[in-house]
Structures are given as structure tokens and as C-alpha cells.
């Protein structure tokens, strides 16, 4: 049961379900700012979990990183909404082969990612969300989803933090103006670090100024250290989408 341990804050996430106009459904968890004030505009973080957290229990997606966002310290310093959807089994945030050395941006958004972005739009109508401070971060399968989201919905996200994922370098010009901080383990045998390195180099070549941190001795788990790093939160919440 989530939330029983003294240092387990994941019980703060409310269980919800988004139902699209076509009847498609997506379960998600929502963390609201402490002492929410409708007169205040709050940032919103979309968190995309990894492949191992897929399912239909609407709990498993909180395993990694979400306890850090819901901690007393983080909630006090960075009041925000955190949206953590759960991708159903056998589906992906982006329909590509994770073990491939490269991939092209699919023509259409994966159904789960489309529903996740629609859920955010619905939350913007329900709560006081700052449209200039909507962020996306994710790990492994969710890292791929983060890269896909900023390329597919340019200008939608004020910043992205893809962790041990990969994207389509051909989209570098599209995402060059988006603040990006990517993370990867140097010894990752599941998703090769080259996937992040190539994205970063392509974005730099396109005129962008992305940040990249590679943990030399880390394997696939490059998310635990990232989501516990105070610098990650300070950087993320400092980003704001430029006015049109």
C-alpha cells in the first residue's frame, strides 16, 4: 500500500481517469500543490514512466521518481502539479524499437501519449495551470516518450528532461529552442548512451544549447540519482516558455 511508510509520500497522488471524446481512457495519478490557491498559476510536470511500470492498477507508475516530487521538501519549495499517467500493457509512449541504434519520428503519436497530452489540456481547464511552465520528463520508455513529445508538440513544453531514452536526430531543428537536460548511464546496456549523445550533438549542431549528464559508472538506472538531485528541480522549475 502506497503511503504507509513515514518517508513514502506517494499516497499524495490522487487516482484519476481521463476519458477522451472517442471513449478512449487513460488512468493517471495527480499530485496537487499543497494549499492550492486558484488565484495562483502553478507549473505542471508530465511524468512518463518506464516499460516495467505499464499496467492497469494506476499505482505502479509511481515506483520511480514520484516519491521525490511528493516529498515535503520538494512540495514546499516547488509547488506544482505532477501528472503521472499509466501506459497500458503492450503499449508504448512512442511506437519504436528501444534497442534499435536509431529511429525516425513516427507519423502519428502513440495512443497513450496522445491521451496524456489531452489529459493535461483537460487539467488546464479544471485547475490554475501556468501554460508557460508545462514540463515533460520520463525514464527509459518514458525517456523516448519525452523526446517524442517535444518534437511532436513543439512549443507545448517549456522544458524536457529525458532520462536514458532516445529520439530522432532529424528533429533537432524543431526542438533546438526547447530547454533540454538529458541524462544517461555510461554503462547502460538496455538503451545505449549513444542514443542520448547523438540527440545532444544534433541539437547543438542545430543551434540549441542542451545540457547533458552522463553517469560514467551507471547502468540503466540513471533516474534514481537524477530525481534525487536538487539541481534537477532548480533547473526544471526555472524554465519558462518564451512568449509568442
C-alpha positions as CSV (number, residue, x, y, z in Angstrom):
1,X,0.0,0.0,0.0
2,X,1.4,3.4,-1.0
3,X,1.9,6.0,1.7
4,X,2.3,3.7,4.8
5,X,6.0,4.3,5.4
6,X,7.0,7.6,7.0
7,X,9.2,8.6,4.1
8,X,6.7,7.4,1.4
9,X,4.7,10.3,0.1
10,X,3.1,8.7,-2.9
11,X,-0.2,8.5,-1.1
12,X,-0.5,12.2,-2.0
13,X,-1.2,11.3,-5.6
14,X,-4.9,11.2,-6.4
15,X,-6.2,8.4,-8.6
16,X,-7.9,9.7,-11.7
17,X,-9.0,8.7,-15.2
18,X,-9.1,10.7,-18.4
19,X,-11.8,9.8,-20.9
20,X,-11.4,11.1,-24.4
21,X,-14.1,12.2,-26.8
22,X,-13.8,8.9,-28.6
23,X,-14.2,6.9,-25.4
24,X,-10.6,6.0,-25.0
25,X,-9.4,6.0,-21.4
26,X,-6.1,6.6,-19.6
27,X,-5.6,6.1,-15.9
28,X,-3.3,8.6,-14.2
29,X,-2.2,9.9,-10.8
30,X,-2.3,13.6,-9.9
31,X,-0.2,15.5,-7.4
32,X,-1.7,18.8,-6.5
33,X,0.2,21.8,-5.0
34,X,0.0,22.0,-1.2
35,X,-2.5,24.6,-0.2
36,X,-3.7,25.0,-3.8
37,X,-4.9,28.6,-4.5
38,X,-7.0,29.1,-7.7
39,X,-5.6,32.6,-7.9
40,X,-2.1,31.3,-8.3
41,X,-0.7,29.9,-11.6
42,X,1.2,26.7,-11.0
43,X,3.7,24.7,-13.2
44,X,2.8,21.2,-14.3
45,X,5.1,18.3,-14.8
46,X,4.1,15.4,-17.1
47,X,6.0,12.2,-15.9
48,X,6.3,9.3,-18.3
49,X,7.2,6.0,-16.6
50,X,9.3,3.1,-18.0
51,X,8.2,-0.2,-19.6
52,X,8.2,-2.1,-16.3
53,X,5.5,0.1,-14.8
54,X,2.9,-0.5,-17.5
55,X,-0.4,-2.0,-16.5
56,X,-3.9,-1.1,-15.3
57,X,-3.5,-0.8,-11.5
58,X,-2.9,3.0,-11.6
59,X,-0.2,2.6,-8.9
60,X,2.9,1.0,-10.5
61,X,3.8,4.2,-12.4
62,X,4.7,5.9,-9.1
63,X,7.6,3.5,-8.4
64,X,10.4,5.7,-9.7
65,X,10.9,9.4,-9.0
66,X,7.4,10.2,-7.9
67,X,8.2,9.9,-4.2
68,X,10.9,12.6,-4.7
69,X,8.4,15.0,-6.3
70,X,5.9,14.5,-3.5
71,X,8.3,14.9,-0.6
72,X,7.7,17.7,1.9
73,X,10.8,19.5,0.8
74,X,10.1,19.5,-2.9
75,X,6.4,20.4,-2.5
76,X,7.3,23.3,-0.2
77,X,10.0,24.7,-2.5
78,X,8.4,23.9,-5.9
79,X,4.6,23.8,-5.6
80,X,3.3,22.2,-8.8
81,X,1.0,19.7,-10.4
82,X,2.6,16.4,-11.3
83,X,0.7,14.2,-13.8
84,X,1.7,10.5,-13.9
85,X,-0.3,8.6,-16.5
86,X,0.0,4.8,-16.7
87,X,0.6,3.3,-20.1
88,X,-1.4,0.1,-20.6
89,X,0.4,-3.2,-21.1
90,X,1.7,-4.0,-24.6
91,X,1.6,-0.2,-25.4
92,X,4.3,2.4,-25.6
93,X,4.6,6.1,-25.2
94,X,6.2,6.1,-28.7
95,X,5.9,3.2,-31.1
96,X,9.6,2.4,-31.8
97,X,12.1,-0.3,-31.1
98,X,14.0,0.7,-28.0
99,X,17.0,-1.5,-28.8
100,X,17.5,-0.1,-32.3
101,X,20.5,2.1,-32.9
102,X,18.2,4.8,-34.3
103,X,14.6,5.5,-35.2
104,X,12.5,8.0,-37.2
105,X,9.8,10.0,-35.6
106,X,6.6,8.0,-36.2
107,X,4.0,9.8,-38.3
108,X,1.3,9.5,-35.6
109,X,1.5,9.9,-31.8
110,X,1.1,6.7,-29.9
111,X,-2.4,6.5,-28.4
112,X,-1.2,6.7,-24.8
113,X,0.9,9.8,-25.4
114,X,-1.9,11.5,-27.2
115,X,-4.3,10.8,-24.3
116,X,-1.7,12.0,-21.8
117,X,-1.4,15.4,-23.6
118,X,-5.2,15.6,-23.8
119,X,-5.4,14.9,-20.1
120,X,-3.1,17.9,-19.5
121,X,-5.4,20.1,-21.6
122,X,-8.3,19.0,-19.5
123,X,-6.5,19.7,-16.3
124,X,-5.7,23.2,-17.5
125,X,-9.4,23.9,-17.7
126,X,-10.0,22.4,-14.3
127,X,-7.1,24.0,-12.4
128,X,-5.0,27.1,-12.4
129,X,-2.0,25.9,-14.5
130,X,0.7,28.2,-15.9
131,X,0.8,27.4,-19.6
132,X,4.3,28.8,-19.8
133,X,5.6,26.3,-17.3
134,X,4.5,22.8,-18.5
135,X,7.3,20.3,-18.4
136,X,7.9,16.7,-19.5
137,X,10.3,14.2,-18.1
138,X,10.5,10.4,-18.3
139,X,12.8,7.4,-17.9
140,X,13.6,4.6,-20.4
141,X,10.4,4.1,-22.3
142,X,9.4,7.4,-20.9
143,X,12.7,9.0,-22.0
144,X,11.7,8.0,-25.5
145,X,8.3,9.5,-24.9
146,X,9.8,12.8,-23.7
147,X,11.9,13.2,-26.8
148,X,8.9,12.3,-28.9
149,X,6.6,14.7,-27.1
150,X,8.7,17.8,-27.6
151,X,9.3,17.0,-31.3
152,X,5.6,16.2,-31.9
153,X,4.2,19.1,-30.0
154,X,6.7,21.9,-30.5
155,X,6.2,24.9,-28.2
156,X,3.9,22.9,-25.8
157,X,6.6,22.1,-23.2
158,X,8.7,24.7,-21.5
159,X,11.5,22.2,-20.9
160,X,12.2,18.5,-21.1
161,X,14.3,16.0,-19.1
162,X,14.6,12.7,-21.0
163,X,16.4,10.0,-19.0
164,X,18.0,7.0,-20.7
165,X,15.9,7.4,-23.8
166,X,16.4,8.2,-27.4
167,X,14.9,10.4,-30.2
168,X,15.1,11.2,-33.8
169,X,18.1,13.4,-34.5
170,X,16.4,14.7,-37.7
171,X,14.0,16.6,-35.3
172,X,16.9,18.6,-33.8
173,X,16.0,21.9,-35.5
174,X,12.4,21.5,-34.3
175,X,13.4,21.1,-30.6
176,X,16.6,23.2,-30.6
177,X,14.9,26.1,-28.8
178,X,13.4,23.9,-26.1
179,X,15.5,23.8,-22.9
180,X,16.6,20.2,-22.5
181,X,18.7,18.4,-19.9
182,X,19.2,14.7,-20.8
183,X,20.7,12.0,-18.5
184,X,22.1,8.6,-19.3
185,X,24.2,5.9,-17.7
186,X,27.6,5.4,-19.4
187,X,27.3,1.6,-18.9
188,X,23.6,1.4,-19.9
189,X,23.2,-1.9,-21.7
190,X,19.4,-1.6,-22.2
191,X,19.3,1.8,-24.0
192,X,22.7,2.6,-25.3
193,X,24.1,6.0,-24.2
194,X,24.8,6.8,-27.8
195,X,21.0,7.4,-28.2
196,X,21.3,10.4,-25.9
197,X,24.7,11.5,-27.1
198,X,23.5,11.7,-30.7
199,X,20.5,13.8,-29.8
200,X,22.5,16.2,-27.8
201,X,25.1,16.6,-30.6
202,X,22.4,17.1,-33.3
203,X,20.6,19.7,-31.2
204,X,23.9,21.6,-30.7
205,X,24.6,21.4,-34.4
206,X,21.1,22.9,-34.9
207,X,22.0,25.9,-32.7
208,X,20.5,24.6,-29.4
209,X,22.2,24.6,-26.0
210,X,21.1,21.4,-24.3
211,X,22.5,20.1,-21.1
212,X,23.8,16.5,-20.8
213,X,24.8,14.5,-17.8
214,X,26.3,11.0,-18.3
215,X,26.9,9.0,-15.1
216,X,30.2,7.1,-16.1
217,X,29.6,4.0,-13.9
218,X,25.8,3.8,-14.0
219,X,23.9,1.2,-16.0
220,X,20.2,1.6,-17.0
221,X,19.2,3.2,-13.7
222,X,20.2,6.8,-14.3
223,X,16.9,8.1,-12.9
224,X,17.3,7.5,-9.2
225,X,20.3,9.9,-8.9
226,X,18.6,12.4,-11.2
227,X,15.3,12.7,-9.4
228,X,17.2,13.0,-6.0
229,X,19.4,15.8,-7.3
230,X,18.3,19.3,-6.1
231,X,19.9,20.8,-9.1
232,X,17.4,19.0,-11.3
233,X,14.5,20.7,-9.6
234,X,16.1,24.1,-9.5
235,X,16.9,23.9,-13.2
236,X,13.5,22.5,-14.3
237,X,11.3,25.0,-12.5
238,X,13.4,27.9,-13.6
239,X,12.5,27.2,-17.2
240,X,9.6,29.2,-18.8
241,X,8.3,29.1,-22.3
242,X,9.0,32.3,-24.2
243,X,6.0,34.4,-25.1
244,X,4.8,34.1,-28.6
